[in-house]
Amino acid sequence: MTTMSMPRVAPAAEPEKAKKGRLKWIIAVVLAIVLGGVAFVLLNPTAEGEKKPVAGEVVALDPIQVNLAAGHYLRVGIALQLVDSAHEVEGSKALDAAINVFSGRQVADVSTTAQREALRTKLVEQLELAYHGDVMGLYFTEFVIQ
């Protein structure tokens, strides 16, 4: 009786197949990361097209009194941080915006630092629109509640 031996499959064939699969997976991940980075750079508007404004002159305006709720008032002084390319700005738009933002508020609505910062942010947004980007910031030079 002749014994027939079955040919053995080399044990190295299976791990080599797994190595090729892993290599393809690694290449795909690296390619995805590179393409994602390229897309981010191309689609990011601040990458090249938009530059951050450079701070210019600070213009202090005369303080104003604003009526709050329940017979209280707020005396607020503001200074406008202009961009470097801004020309002279007239302060009446800023004072009008400040009156609109603060008028009629409760004393409790303007008392804490966090509340003042939220109101400052709201006021700066209005000033950016009113001055077409010539104003980039706002400082309170006086803030008295009575």
DSSP file (Angstrom, degrees, kcal/mol; ACC not computed):
  #  RESIDUE AA STRUCTURE BP1 BP2  ACC     N-H-->O    O-->H-N    N-H-->O    O-->H-N    TCO  KAPPA ALPHA  PHI   PSI    X-CA   Y-CA   Z-CA
    1    1 A M              0   0    0      0, 0.0     2,-0.6     0, 0.0     0, 0.0   0.000 360.0 360.0 360.0 131.1    0.0    0.0    0.0
    2    2 A T        -     0   0    0      2,-0.0     2,-0.7     1,-0.0     0, 0.0  -0.776 360.0-142.2 -96.2 131.2    1.3    3.2   -1.0
    3    3 A T        -     0   0    0     -2,-0.6     2,-0.6     2,-0.0    -1,-0.0  -0.794  11.2-152.0 -94.9 127.7    0.8    6.1    1.2
    4    4 A M        -     0   0    0     -2,-0.7     2,-0.5     0, 0.0    -2,-0.0  -0.836   8.0-148.1 -99.2 128.7    0.0    9.2   -0.4
    5    5 A S        -     0   0    0     -2,-0.6     3,-0.0     3,-0.0    -2,-0.0  -0.789  14.3-125.5-100.6 140.5    1.0   12.2    1.4
    6    6 A M        -     0   0    0     -2,-0.5     2,-0.2     1,-0.1    -1,-0.0  -0.593  31.1-109.4 -80.4 138.1   -0.9   15.4    1.0
    7    7 A P        -     0   0    0      0, 0.0     2,-0.4     0, 0.0    -1,-0.1  -0.464  34.4-128.3 -68.0 138.3    1.1   18.4    0.0
    8    8 A R        -     0   0    0     -2,-0.2     2,-0.4    -3,-0.0    -3,-0.0  -0.671  11.2-129.0 -89.1 139.3    1.5   20.8    2.7
    9    9 A V        -     0   0    0     -2,-0.4    -1,-0.0     1,-0.1     0, 0.0  -0.715  35.3-105.9 -84.8 135.1    0.6   24.4    2.3
   10   10 A A    >   -     0   0    0     -2,-0.4     3,-1.6     1,-0.2     4,-0.4  -0.416  20.6-139.4 -63.0 129.9    3.4   26.6    3.4
   11   11 A P  T 3  S+     0   0    0      0, 0.0     3,-0.3     0, 0.0    -1,-0.2   0.687  97.7  68.5 -65.3 -16.9    2.4   28.2    6.7
   12   12 A A  T 3> S+     0   0    0      1,-0.2     4,-1.6     2,-0.2     5,-0.2   0.671  82.7  74.1 -77.2 -15.2    3.9   31.5    5.6
   13   13 A A  H <> S+     0   0    0     -3,-1.6     4,-1.7     2,-0.2    -1,-0.2   0.907  94.5  49.2 -66.8 -42.8    1.2   32.0    2.9
   14   14 A E  H  > S+     0   0    0     -4,-0.4     4,-1.9    -3,-0.3    -1,-0.2   0.939 111.9  45.9 -66.5 -49.2   -1.5   33.0    5.4
   15   15 A P  H  > S+     0   0    0      0, 0.0     4,-2.3     0, 0.0    -1,-0.2   0.856 110.4  55.4 -63.4 -32.3    0.5   35.6    7.4
   16   16 A E  H  X S+     0   0    0     -4,-1.6     4,-1.9     2,-0.2    -2,-0.2   0.883 106.6  50.4 -66.8 -36.7    1.7   37.1    4.1
   17   17 A K  H  X S+     0   0    0     -4,-1.7     4,-1.9     2,-0.2    -1,-0.2   0.902 110.8  49.2 -65.1 -41.4   -1.9   37.6    3.0
   18   18 A A  H  X S+     0   0    0     -4,-1.9     4,-2.4     1,-0.2    -2,-0.2   0.874 108.3  53.9 -65.9 -37.7   -2.6   39.2    6.3
   19   19 A K  H  X S+     0   0    0     -4,-2.3     4,-2.4     2,-0.2    -1,-0.2   0.898 107.8  50.0 -63.9 -40.6    0.4   41.5    6.0
   20   20 A K  H  X S+     0   0    0     -4,-1.9     4,-2.2     2,-0.2    -1,-0.2   0.895 110.7  49.8 -65.3 -39.5   -0.8   42.7    2.6
   21   21 A G  H  X S+     0   0    0     -4,-1.9     4,-2.0     2,-0.2    -2,-0.2   0.912 112.6  46.8 -64.8 -43.0   -4.3   43.4    4.0
   22   22 A R  H  X S+     0   0    0     -4,-2.4     4,-2.6     2,-0.2    -2,-0.2   0.890 110.5  53.0 -65.1 -40.0   -2.8   45.4    6.8
   23   23 A L  H  X S+     0   0    0     -4,-2.4     4,-2.4     2,-0.2    -2,-0.2   0.909 109.3  48.6 -63.1 -42.7   -0.5   47.3    4.5
   24   24 A K  H  X S+     0   0    0     -4,-2.2     4,-2.3     1,-0.2    -1,-0.2   0.904 111.6  50.5 -62.8 -40.6   -3.4   48.3    2.3
   25   25 A W  H  X S+     0   0    0     -4,-2.0     4,-2.2     2,-0.2    -2,-0.2   0.922 110.7  48.0 -64.1 -44.5   -5.3   49.4    5.3
   26   26 A I  H  X S+     0   0    0     -4,-2.6     4,-2.6     1,-0.2     5,-0.2   0.908 111.5  50.4 -62.7 -43.1   -2.4   51.5    6.6
   27   27 A I  H  X S+     0   0    0     -4,-2.4     4,-2.5     1,-0.2    -1,-0.2   0.905 110.2  50.6 -62.2 -41.1   -2.0   53.1    3.2
   28   28 A A  H  X S+     0   0    0     -4,-2.3     4,-2.2     2,-0.2    -2,-0.2   0.902 111.5  47.7 -64.4 -41.5   -5.7   53.9    3.0
   29   29 A V  H  X S+     0   0    0     -4,-2.2     4,-2.3     2,-0.2    -2,-0.2   0.930 113.2  47.3 -65.6 -45.9   -5.6   55.6    6.5
   30   30 A V  H  X S+     0   0    0     -4,-2.6     4,-2.4     1,-0.2    -2,-0.2   0.912 112.6  50.0 -62.3 -42.2   -2.5   57.6    5.7
   31   31 A L  H  X S+     0   0    0     -4,-2.5     4,-2.6    -5,-0.2    -1,-0.2   0.896 109.8  50.9 -63.4 -40.9   -4.0   58.7    2.3
   32   32 A A  H  X S+     0   0    0     -4,-2.2     4,-2.4     2,-0.2    -2,-0.2   0.902 110.7  49.0 -63.8 -41.2   -7.3   59.7    4.1
   33   33 A I  H  X S+     0   0    0     -4,-2.3     4,-2.2     2,-0.2    -2,-0.2   0.926 112.7  47.2 -64.1 -45.3   -5.3   61.8    6.6
   34   34 A V  H  X S+     0   0    0     -4,-2.4     4,-2.2     2,-0.2    -2,-0.2   0.927 113.8  47.2 -63.6 -45.3   -3.3   63.5    3.9
   35   35 A L  H  X S+     0   0    0     -4,-2.6     4,-2.5     1,-0.2    -1,-0.2   0.880 110.9  52.7 -65.1 -37.7   -6.4   64.3    1.8
   36   36 A G  H  X S+     0   0    0     -4,-2.4     4,-2.3    -5,-0.2    -1,-0.2   0.910 109.8  48.7 -63.0 -41.9   -8.3   65.6    4.9
   37   37 A G  H  X S+     0   0    0     -4,-2.2     4,-2.2     2,-0.2    -2,-0.2   0.901 111.5  48.9 -64.3 -41.8   -5.4   67.9    5.6
   38   38 A V  H  X S+     0   0    0     -4,-2.2     4,-2.4     2,-0.2    -2,-0.2   0.921 111.5  49.6 -63.7 -43.9   -5.3   69.2    2.0
   39   39 A A  H  X S+     0   0    0     -4,-2.5     4,-2.3     1,-0.2    -2,-0.2   0.899 109.9  51.8 -62.7 -40.8   -9.1   69.7    2.0
   40   40 A F  H  X S+     0   0    0     -4,-2.3     4,-1.3     1,-0.2    -1,-0.2   0.920 111.4  46.4 -62.0 -44.5   -8.8   71.7    5.4
   41   41 A V  H  < S+     0   0    0     -4,-2.2    -1,-0.2     1,-0.2    -2,-0.2   0.900 115.5  45.9 -65.9 -41.0   -6.1   74.0    4.0
   42   42 A L  H  < S+     0   0    0     -4,-2.4    -1,-0.2     1,-0.2    -2,-0.2   0.849 119.2  39.9 -71.9 -33.6   -8.0   74.6    0.8
   43   43 A L  H  < S+     0   0    0     -4,-2.3    -1,-0.2    -5,-0.2    -2,-0.2   0.554  87.6 103.9 -94.0  -8.9  -11.4   75.2    2.4
   44   44 A N    ><  -     0   0    0     -4,-1.3     3,-1.3    -5,-0.2     4,-0.4  -0.649  57.3-158.9 -77.6 114.4  -10.1   77.2    5.4
   45   45 A P  T 3 >S+     0   0    0      0, 0.0     5,-1.7     0, 0.0     3,-0.3   0.755  88.5  54.1 -68.9 -23.3  -11.0   80.9    4.6
   46   46 A T  T 3 5S+     0   0    0      1,-0.2     6,-0.1     3,-0.2    -2,-0.1   0.509  84.8  88.6 -87.5  -2.2   -8.4   82.3    7.1
   47   47 A A  T < 5S-     0   0    0     -3,-1.3    -1,-0.2    -6,-0.1    -5,-0.1   0.937 119.5 -30.1 -60.9 -47.2   -5.6   80.3    5.5
   48   48 A E  T   5S+     0   0    0     -4,-0.4    -2,-0.1    -3,-0.3    -1,-0.1   0.580 130.3  61.9-139.7 -39.6   -4.7   83.0    3.0
   49   49 A G  T   5S+     0   0    0     -5,-0.3     2,-0.5    -4,-0.3    -3,-0.2   0.904 100.8  47.9 -68.6 -46.0   -7.7   85.0    1.9
   50   50 A E      < -     0   0    0     -5,-1.7     2,-0.4     0, 0.0    -1,-0.1  -0.848  67.5-165.8-104.1 129.8   -8.7   86.7    5.1
   51   51 A K        -     0   0    0     -2,-0.5     3,-0.1     3,-0.0    -4,-0.1  -0.861  30.0-105.5-109.9 148.0   -6.1   88.3    7.4
   52   52 A K        -     0   0    0     -2,-0.4     2,-0.0    -6,-0.1    -1,-0.0  -0.461  44.2-105.6 -68.4 140.7   -6.8   89.3   11.0
   53   53 A P        -     0   0    0      0, 0.0     2,-0.5     0, 0.0    -1,-0.1  -0.357  28.2-126.7 -68.5 149.2   -7.2   93.1   11.4
   54   54 A V        -     0   0    0     -3,-0.1    30,-3.0    -2,-0.0    31,-0.2  -0.819  28.4-110.7 -96.7 133.0   -4.4   95.0   12.9
   55   55 A A  E     +A   83   0A   0     -2,-0.5    28,-0.2    28,-0.2     3,-0.1  -0.378  43.3 172.2 -66.1 136.5   -5.3   97.2   15.9
   56   56 A G  E     -     0   0A   0     26,-3.4    28,-0.2     1,-0.3    27,-0.1   0.011  42.3 -13.5-115.2-137.1   -5.2  100.9   15.3
   57   57 A E  E     -     0   0A   0     26,-0.4    25,-2.8    29,-0.2     2,-0.5  -0.298  54.2-135.5 -70.5 149.9   -6.2  104.0   17.2
   58   58 A V  E     -A   81   0A   0     23,-0.2     2,-0.6    -3,-0.1    23,-0.2  -0.952  17.6-159.8-106.9 124.8   -8.4  103.8   20.3
   59   59 A V  E     -A   80   0A   0     21,-2.6    21,-3.0    -2,-0.5     2,-0.4  -0.919   4.5-152.4-110.2 114.4  -11.1  106.6   20.3
   60   60 A A  E     -A   79   0A   0     -2,-0.6     2,-0.3    19,-0.3    19,-0.3  -0.705  10.6-155.4 -86.7 133.3  -12.6  107.4   23.7
   61   61 A L        -     0   0    0     17,-2.9    17,-0.3    -2,-0.4    80,-0.1  -0.742  28.9 -93.1-104.3 155.5  -16.2  108.7   23.7
   62   62 A D        -     0   0    0     -2,-0.3    16,-0.2    15,-0.1    14,-0.1  -0.407  50.9-102.1 -64.2 140.6  -17.8  110.9   26.3
   63   63 A P        -     0   0    0      0, 0.0     2,-0.3     0, 0.0    14,-0.3  -0.261  39.0-158.6 -62.1 151.7  -19.7  108.9   29.0
   64   64 A I  E     -B   76   0A   0     12,-2.6    12,-2.7    -3,-0.1     2,-0.5  -0.899  14.6-125.4-128.5 159.3  -23.4  108.7   28.7
   65   65 A Q  E     -B   75   0A   0     -2,-0.3     2,-0.4    10,-0.2    10,-0.2  -0.908  24.5-166.8-105.5 134.5  -26.2  108.0   31.2
   66   66 A V  E     -B   74   0A   0      8,-3.2     8,-2.9    -2,-0.5     2,-0.4  -0.976  22.1-120.6-122.8 132.9  -28.7  105.2   30.2
   67   67 A N  E     -B   73   0A   0     -2,-0.4    37,-2.5     6,-0.2    38,-0.3  -0.579  30.3-168.1 -73.6 125.9  -32.0  104.6   32.0
   68   68 A L    >   -     0   0    0      4,-2.8     3,-0.6    -2,-0.4    38,-0.2  -0.446  34.8 -73.6 -98.8-179.5  -32.3  101.2   33.5
   69   69 A A  G >  S+     0   0    0     36,-2.8     3,-1.4     1,-0.2    -1,-0.2  -0.326 109.6  25.6 -72.2 158.4  -35.4   99.6   34.9
   70   70 A A  G 3  S-     0   0    0      1,-0.3    -1,-0.2    34,-0.1     3,-0.1   0.783 133.1 -59.4  60.9  33.6  -37.1  100.6   38.2
   71   71 A G  G <  S+     0   0    0     -3,-0.6    -1,-0.3     1,-0.3    -2,-0.2   0.561 103.0 128.2  78.7   7.0  -35.7  104.1   38.2
   72   72 A H    <   -     0   0    0     -3,-1.4    -4,-2.8    -4,-0.1     2,-0.3  -0.487  39.8-157.9 -89.1 164.7  -32.0  103.1   38.1
   73   73 A Y  E     -B   67   0A   0     -6,-0.3    73,-2.8    -2,-0.1     2,-0.4  -0.964  10.0-142.2-141.3 163.0  -29.4  104.4   35.7
   74   74 A L  E     -BC  66 145A   0     -8,-2.9    -8,-3.2    -2,-0.3     2,-0.7  -0.989   4.9-156.5-124.8 127.5  -26.1  103.4   34.2
   75   75 A R  E     +BC  65 144A   0     69,-3.2    69,-2.8    -2,-0.4     2,-0.4  -0.931  25.7 178.4-101.4 117.1  -23.3  105.8   33.5
   76   76 A V  E     -BC  64 143A   0    -12,-2.7   -12,-2.6    -2,-0.7     2,-0.4  -0.974  18.0-167.8-127.7 132.6  -21.2  104.1   30.8
   77   77 A G  E     - C   0 142A   0     65,-2.6    64,-2.5    -2,-0.4    65,-1.4  -0.948  14.5-171.0-113.3 137.9  -18.1  105.4   29.1
   78   78 A I  E     - C   0 140A   0     -2,-0.4   -17,-2.9   -17,-0.3     2,-0.4  -0.935  14.6-160.2-130.2 153.4  -16.8  103.5   26.0
   79   79 A A  E     -AC  60 139A   0     60,-2.3    60,-2.6    -2,-0.3     2,-0.5  -0.997  19.2-135.9-129.5 137.5  -13.7  103.6   23.9
   80   80 A L  E     -AC  59 138A   0    -21,-3.0   -21,-2.6    -2,-0.4     2,-0.8  -0.804   4.7-145.9 -98.6 128.3  -13.6  102.1   20.4
   81   81 A Q  E     -AC  58 137A   0     56,-2.3    55,-3.1    -2,-0.5    56,-1.2  -0.835  25.8-159.7 -90.1 110.8  -10.7  100.0   19.2
   82   82 A L  E     - C   0 135A   0    -25,-2.8   -26,-3.4    -2,-0.8    53,-0.2  -0.510  18.5-109.3 -88.9 158.4  -10.3  100.8   15.5
   83   83 A V  E >   -A   55   0A   0     51,-2.3     3,-1.7   -28,-0.2   -26,-0.4  -0.496  35.5-108.2 -78.2 159.3   -8.6   98.8   12.9
   84   84 A D  T 3  S+     0   0    0    -30,-3.0   -29,-0.1     1,-0.3   -27,-0.1   0.824 118.1  51.1 -60.0 -34.0   -5.3  100.2   11.5
   85   85 A S  T 3  S+     0   0    0    -31,-0.2    -1,-0.3   -29,-0.0     2,-0.1   0.475  86.0 115.2 -85.2  -0.9   -6.9  101.1    8.2
   86   86 A A    <   -     0   0    0     -3,-1.7   -29,-0.2    48,-0.2     2,-0.1  -0.411  52.5-151.0 -73.8 143.2   -9.8  102.9    9.7
   87   87 A H        -     0   0    0      1,-0.3    -4,-0.1    -2,-0.1    -1,-0.1  -0.286  52.6 -42.6 -93.9-171.8  -10.3  106.6    9.1
   88   88 A E        -     0   0    0     -2,-0.1     2,-0.4     1,-0.1    -1,-0.3  -0.237  61.2-154.5 -54.8 138.1  -12.0  108.9   11.6
   89   89 A V        -     0   0    0     -3,-0.1     2,-0.5    45,-0.0    -1,-0.1  -0.934  11.5-131.2-117.5 144.6  -15.1  107.5   13.0
   90   90 A E    >   -     0   0    0     -2,-0.4     3,-0.7     1,-0.1     4,-0.4  -0.808  14.5-145.3 -93.4 131.0  -18.0  109.5   14.4
   91   91 A G  T 3> S+     0   0    0     -2,-0.5     4,-2.3     1,-0.2     5,-0.2   0.523  78.2  88.8 -79.6  -6.9  -19.1  108.3   17.8
   92   92 A S  H 3> S+     0   0    0      1,-0.2     4,-2.4     2,-0.2    -1,-0.2   0.855  86.6  53.6 -64.6 -33.6  -22.9  108.8   17.6
   93   93 A K  H <> S+     0   0    0     -3,-0.7     4,-2.2     2,-0.2    -1,-0.2   0.906 110.7  47.3 -64.2 -40.3  -23.5  105.4   16.1
   94   94 A A  H  > S+     0   0    0     -4,-0.4     4,-2.2     2,-0.2    -2,-0.2   0.902 112.6  48.0 -68.4 -41.6  -21.6  103.8   19.0
   95   95 A L  H  X S+     0   0    0     -4,-2.3     4,-2.3     2,-0.2    -2,-0.2   0.898 111.6  50.5 -66.6 -39.7  -23.4  105.8   21.6
   96   96 A D  H  X S+     0   0    0     -4,-2.4     4,-2.2    -5,-0.2    -2,-0.2   0.915 110.8  49.1 -62.5 -43.1  -26.8  105.0   20.0
   97   97 A A  H  X S+     0   0    0     -4,-2.2     4,-2.3     1,-0.2    -2,-0.2   0.896 109.9  51.9 -63.5 -39.8  -25.9  101.3   20.0
   98   98 A A  H  X S+     0   0    0     -4,-2.2     4,-2.4     2,-0.2     5,-0.3   0.909 109.0  50.1 -63.5 -42.2  -24.9  101.5   23.6
   99   99 A I  H  X S+     0   0    0     -4,-2.3     4,-2.4     1,-0.2    -1,-0.2   0.925 111.8  48.6 -61.4 -44.0  -28.2  103.1   24.6
  100  100 A N  H  < S+     0   0    0     -4,-2.2    -2,-0.2     1,-0.2    -1,-0.2   0.881 113.9  46.0 -63.8 -38.8  -30.1  100.4   22.7
  101  101 A V  H  < S+     0   0    0     -4,-2.3    -2,-0.2    -5,-0.2    -1,-0.2   0.896 123.6  31.0 -72.5 -40.4  -28.2   97.6   24.3
  102  102 A F  H >< S+     0   0    0     -4,-2.4     3,-1.6    -5,-0.2    -2,-0.2   0.754  88.4 111.0 -94.6 -26.0  -28.4   98.8   27.9
  103  103 A S  T 3< S+     0   0    0     -4,-2.4   -35,-0.2    -5,-0.3   -30,-0.0  -0.185  86.5   6.6 -58.2 137.3  -31.7  100.7   28.2
  104  104 A G  T 3  S+     0   0    0    -37,-2.5    -1,-0.2     1,-0.2   -36,-0.2   0.453  90.8 139.4  76.9   1.3  -34.4   99.2   30.3
  105  105 A R    <   -     0   0    0     -3,-1.6   -36,-2.8   -38,-0.3    -1,-0.2  -0.436  56.9-108.7 -77.0 153.0  -32.3   96.4   31.7
  106  106 A Q    >   -     0   0    0    -38,-0.2     3,-1.1     1,-0.1     4,-0.5  -0.440  26.8-115.6 -72.4 153.1  -32.6   95.4   35.3
  107  107 A V  G >  S+     0   0    0      1,-0.3     3,-1.4     2,-0.2     4,-0.5   0.888 118.7  58.2 -57.1 -38.8  -29.7   96.3   37.6
  108  108 A A  G 3  S+     0   0    0      1,-0.3     4,-0.5     2,-0.2     3,-0.4   0.759  97.7  62.0 -63.5 -23.7  -29.1   92.5   38.1
  109  109 A D  G <  S+     0   0    0     -3,-1.1    -1,-0.3     1,-0.2    -2,-0.2   0.625 114.3  31.4 -77.7 -13.1  -28.7   92.2   34.3
  110  110 A V  S <  S+     0   0    0     -3,-1.4    -1,-0.2    -4,-0.5    -2,-0.2   0.272  98.2  87.4-124.8   9.3  -25.6   94.5   34.2
  111  111 A S  S    S+     0   0    0     -4,-0.5     2,-0.1    -3,-0.4    -2,-0.1   0.856  73.6  65.6 -85.7 -36.7  -24.0   93.8   37.6
  112  112 A T  S  > S-     0   0    0     -4,-0.5     4,-2.2     1,-0.1     5,-0.2  -0.477  80.4-120.9 -91.6 160.0  -21.7   90.8   37.1
  113  113 A T  H  > S+     0   0    0      1,-0.2     4,-2.4     2,-0.2     5,-0.2   0.902 113.4  53.2 -61.2 -42.6  -18.6   90.6   35.0
  114  114 A A  H  > S+     0   0    0      1,-0.2     4,-2.0     2,-0.2    -1,-0.2   0.899 109.6  48.2 -62.1 -41.2  -20.1   87.8   32.9
  115  115 A Q  H  > S+     0   0    0      2,-0.2     4,-2.2     1,-0.2    -1,-0.2   0.899 111.1  50.5 -67.1 -40.2  -23.2   89.8   32.1
  116  116 A R  H  X S+     0   0    0     -4,-2.2     4,-2.6     1,-0.2    -2,-0.2   0.900 109.9  50.8 -63.8 -39.5  -21.1   92.8   31.2
  117  117 A E  H  X S+     0   0    0     -4,-2.4     4,-2.4     2,-0.2    -1,-0.2   0.893 109.2  50.5 -65.7 -38.9  -19.0   90.7   28.9
  118  118 A A  H  X S+     0   0    0     -4,-2.0     4,-2.0     2,-0.2    -1,-0.2   0.909 112.9  46.3 -64.1 -41.4  -22.1   89.3   27.2
  119  119 A L  H  X S+     0   0    0     -4,-2.2     4,-2.5     2,-0.2    -2,-0.2   0.870 110.2  53.8 -68.4 -36.4  -23.4   92.8   26.7
  120  120 A R  H  X S+     0   0    0     -4,-2.6     4,-2.9     2,-0.2     5,-0.2   0.932 108.4  50.0 -61.0 -45.2  -20.0   94.0   25.4
  121  121 A T  H  X S+     0   0    0     -4,-2.4     4,-2.1     1,-0.2    -2,-0.2   0.918 111.2  48.5 -60.2 -43.9  -20.0   91.2   22.8
  122  122 A K  H  X S+     0   0    0     -4,-2.0     4,-1.7     1,-0.2    -1,-0.2   0.910 113.0  48.1 -62.1 -42.2  -23.5   92.1   21.7
  123  123 A L  H  X S+     0   0    0     -4,-2.5     4,-2.3     1,-0.2    -2,-0.2   0.899 109.3  52.1 -66.6 -41.8  -22.5   95.8   21.4
  124  124 A V  H  X S+     0   0    0     -4,-2.9     4,-2.5     1,-0.2    -1,-0.2   0.894 106.9  54.1 -62.3 -39.8  -19.3   94.9   19.5
  125  125 A E  H  X S+     0   0    0     -4,-2.1     4,-1.4     1,-0.2    -1,-0.2   0.918 110.4  46.5 -60.0 -42.9  -21.4   92.9   17.0
  126  126 A Q  H  X S+     0   0    0     -4,-1.7     4,-2.5     1,-0.2    -2,-0.2   0.877 112.1  50.9 -66.5 -37.4  -23.6   96.0   16.4
  127  127 A L  H  X S+     0   0    0     -4,-2.3     4,-2.7     2,-0.2     6,-0.3   0.866 104.3  56.8 -69.7 -36.1  -20.6   98.3   16.1
  128  128 A E  H  <>S+     0   0    0     -4,-2.5     5,-1.9     1,-0.2     4,-0.2   0.893 113.1  41.8 -61.2 -38.6  -19.0   96.0   13.5
  129  129 A L  H ><5S+     0   0    0     -4,-1.4     3,-0.8     3,-0.2    -2,-0.2   0.920 115.7  48.6 -72.0 -44.8  -22.1   96.3   11.4
  130  130 A A  H 3<5S+     0   0    0     -4,-2.5    -2,-0.2     1,-0.2    -3,-0.2   0.858 120.6  35.9 -66.1 -35.8  -22.6  100.0   12.0
  131  131 A Y  T ><5S-     0   0    0     -4,-2.7     3,-1.6    -5,-0.2    -1,-0.2   0.264 106.6-122.4-104.0  11.3  -19.0  100.9   11.2
  132  132 A H  T < 5S-     0   0    0     -3,-0.8    -3,-0.2     1,-0.3    -4,-0.1   0.856  76.5 -44.4  52.5  43.7  -18.5   98.3    8.4
  133  133 A G  T 3 <S+     0   0    0     -5,-1.9    -1,-0.3    -6,-0.3    -5,-0.1   0.444 111.0 113.3  86.7   0.2  -15.6   96.6   10.1
  134  134 A D  S <  S+     0   0    0     -3,-1.6   -51,-2.3    -6,-0.2     2,-0.5   0.727  70.7  63.1 -76.0 -20.1  -13.7   99.7   11.1
  135  135 A V  E     +C   82   0A   0     -8,-0.3   -53,-0.2   -53,-0.2    -2,-0.2  -0.917  54.5 168.9-106.9 124.9  -14.3   98.9   14.8
  136  136 A M  E     +     0   0A   0    -55,-3.1     2,-0.3    -2,-0.5   -54,-0.2   0.497  62.5   7.3-112.1  -6.5  -12.8   95.7   16.1
  137  137 A G  E     -C   81   0A   0    -56,-1.2   -56,-2.3   -13,-0.0     2,-0.4  -0.985  56.1-138.9-165.9 172.3  -13.2   96.1   19.9
  138  138 A L  E     -C   80   0A   0     -2,-0.3     2,-0.4   -58,-0.2   -58,-0.2  -0.999   8.6-163.0-145.3 137.6  -14.7   98.0   22.7
  139  139 A Y  E     -C   79   0A   0    -60,-2.6   -60,-2.3    -2,-0.4     2,-0.7  -0.958  19.0-134.6-119.3 139.9  -13.5   99.1   26.1
  140  140 A F  E     +C   78   0A   0     -2,-0.4   -62,-0.3   -62,-0.2     3,-0.1  -0.854  23.9 175.9 -88.9 120.5  -15.6  100.3   29.0
  141  141 A T  E    S+     0   0A   0    -64,-2.5     2,-0.3    -2,-0.7   -63,-0.2   0.613  73.3  17.4 -97.7 -16.0  -13.9  103.3   30.5
  142  142 A E  E     +C   77   0A   0    -65,-1.4   -65,-2.6    -3,-0.1    -1,-0.3  -0.968  58.9 170.8-153.7 139.1  -16.6  104.0   33.0
  143  143 A F  E     +C   76   0A   0     -2,-0.3     2,-0.5   -67,-0.2   -67,-0.2  -0.679  13.6 162.1-154.2  92.1  -19.4  101.7   34.3
  144  144 A V  E     -C   75   0A   0    -69,-2.8   -69,-3.2    -2,-0.2     2,-0.5  -0.962  19.2-160.3-121.5 126.6  -21.4  103.1   37.3
  145  145 A I  E      C   74   0A   0     -2,-0.5   -71,-0.2   -71,-0.2    -2,-0.0  -0.897 360.0 360.0-106.6 132.8  -24.8  101.8   38.3
  146  146 A Q              0   0    0    -73,-2.8   -72,-0.2    -2,-0.5    -1,-0.1   0.310 360.0 360.0-124.9 360.0  -27.1  103.9   40.5
